[in-house]
Amino acid sequence: MTAPAMRVRASRRFGDCVALADAALEVAAGTVHALCGENGAGKSTLMRVVYGLERADRGELELGERIDLARHGVAQAQARGVGMVHQHGMLVPTLTLADNAALGHEPVRGGRYDRAAAARALVAAAARLGQRLDPDALAGDLTVGEQQRAELAMVAARATRLLILDEPTALLAPREVDALFAMVRAFADGGGAVVLVTHKLDEVMAVADEVTVLRAGRTVASWSAEVTAAEIARAMIGGEPPPPATRAPTPAADAAIALAIEGVAAPGPRGGGAVDVTLRVAAGEVVGVAGVEGNGQRELALAVAGLAPVARGAVAVGGVDVTRATVAARRALGLAHVPEDRHLHGLVQGASVADNVALGRLAEVGRGPLIDRAAVATLTTQLLAAHDVRPADPAARAGALSGGNQQKLVVARELDRPGLRAVLAVHPTRGVDLAASARIHARLRDVAAAGAAVLLIAADLDELLALCHRVVVMHRGALAGELAGAALAAPDARARLGAWMVGATP
Amino acid sequence: MTGRARTIHLTVVALLATMAVGSLLMIVAGASPLHAWGQLLQKTLGERQGFGQVLFRATPLVFTGLAVAVPLRAGLFNIGGEGQLTAAALACAVVAAALPPGLPAPLAVLIATAVAFLAGAAVGAATGAMRIYRGAHEVIVAIGLNAIIAGVALWLGNRSLFVGESTRTATIPAAAQLPELGLAGSNASVSALGALAVAALMAWLLARTRVGFTWRMTGQGLDAARAAGLPVDRARVWAMTVAGGMAGLAGAHFVLGHKHAYEDGLGRGVGFLGIAVALLAQGEALAIIGAALVFGVLGQGGLAIASDVPKEMVDVLQAVVVLVAAASLGRRRA
């Protein structure tokens, strides 16, 4: 056996928080190695140490030879053939792909930037990974998937030893995921090593040769042979995985429409947005909205929630028109909102957990002009216990909670309340660990079973297929297709939805 | 309580930095720091008259400090205290002077104080409305209003309100004048007690009421507060309105408790010093009292040792406090 392409062992603390506790990873040349773990397990931190973005308190690193971690940095990592593709693209949108690729390493001829050489180099790098691209296209004109493939080609052109991909598929449609993984495979077949940071087990099964699992900053398992998704999941969470999500009972055909979106147009700040969306969600029904990020889902959600204006069309909650109503008026009618961005819209990070509960429940804890602090305390304690939010400390700062617990807090406040009629849930389990995701899924199912209409906007098809009675696909601001009932359970459901997501007709 | 610990930590750092810079200046000026600091403390906290003067100086700073602190908690920066104070003081003096004779003292004081509050509040409301409904930054608006109000007040005074050739309005009737506290002939009046009560009221408002809660949540997380349905726009306009009223009370303090008239330059600089007070207090209403006393001691103590050390030293020391507070606040936001 030859020396590994990369071997790392590192410990790192942030204040009281142990991010890495002697986490270890070894990657062989010519393999795709999946690095798995729940959120906060230390996957990204470990890879940032390898790439020189993060300092290790203690540890060792080998990239062909022993590296002095104290002097390690991004420049040193790149010099040793290490490259990293980030979840959110790092391309300059106003430059062409060739210019982006050349940025910082511009080929020069006669003292001038040689744009043609840059374009040739990029096209050649992409071709080695089986990819064709237009070097003169503006990065900003491309879809997220195209941008990511271009970026992968750019990084791979320089990274000869090790390519690190940090959650690369979070924003991609299924077809784009396949295209990305084909490139990853080609890179490994060319002799390079790949670390794929992910918590999606189907991706691991699809593309990885070897798997290492981190939990709470420690390496808990590593396989180079056949392993099942269930084994990986058990290692990730350190116990039995939660049972899969189930669907709420199908509502009666004559169930009242609790949330109606009629021909809504809601432009985004830079154009795009929702163009013309009509969706009626009956009481007890769970309707999913799938789509590649940036096809108007965000604008539609903000318009329904009352946080962005509706340019055209109408929104009604429980039969009452709320197109121009305030957020408070919508909530009073029974609309709950689990926002896409829990840091920005969900919680006041610097305020206490109790204040964050009171924030969405003033109608219950307000007494005229005063706030009943005893009522806030009672409600908070009850919600924290019922929804297993940890730590169950009403005085804790909301921002100090883990991502999963923050989201459980938002879901508890929004969904566990009297008079609930319609729920708008946007990417409710993104960045949330498996156990918390399972709880959130169960909660959405329960409120639907109890008669609330649920509009679930999500990128994860597994989530949508498991929970929804009906799934629509948004593409370029409009609904591109819809599957319901038996068609959702059919084996080709995923492929049909995926095709609509990229604008194709299945 | 991390918030409280931070405030204590900040106060200690600010005091140490002030003493270090002050000692250096005293040495440069040829004075003994030990002696000068001793004198400064003795003449302010060590005797009744000096302490009365400290209270007299701290009182308007409590009001203008609150005028900055309340919007600060709601996510707005009120640097319009100067204009709010001037508008309020002028309105207060003119109305108080025109009160019918024979009005009972409590009623006269109440009316004159209410006029001051409302005049300041009107200026604050205008600033807030410009910010929220027109998108004009409140700092720019306040700078403009400060200049406009200073100009208009002087023009109005010269045109018709000032008495004779003076730059002073008519003296208000005795019924509207606040009694002095009787601290050995110091200028401290019962407005000092009013300042304590108002600071306590603001602390209660922030901690226990719906509007105070809305202010705090809006200031800490505007988008989350909006998403949860809080009336963030209205609340922010109200924060600026109440802030203007607070600065207005500082105007009432000068007119009713000290000068018994409006005169040109009344309370000048006190609005701006309120920013320093609020920063030192980290926007905490009760901590404003302590912060205002620190500035009161520095201001009064500087006068007391003016024979040893140039009086500009006080300005420098106050600025040191502001710098320490600003640096700390910046880190808190980051």
Interface residues (C-beta under 8 A of the other chain):
Chain A: A305 L307 T326 V327 A328 R330 R331 H337 P339 L344 H345 G346 L347 V348 Q349 G350 A351 D355 N356 A358 L359 G360 L362 G366 P369 L370 I371 R373
Chain B: R208 T209 R210 V211 F213 R216 M217 Q220 G221 D223 A224 A225 R226 A227 A228 G229 L230 P231
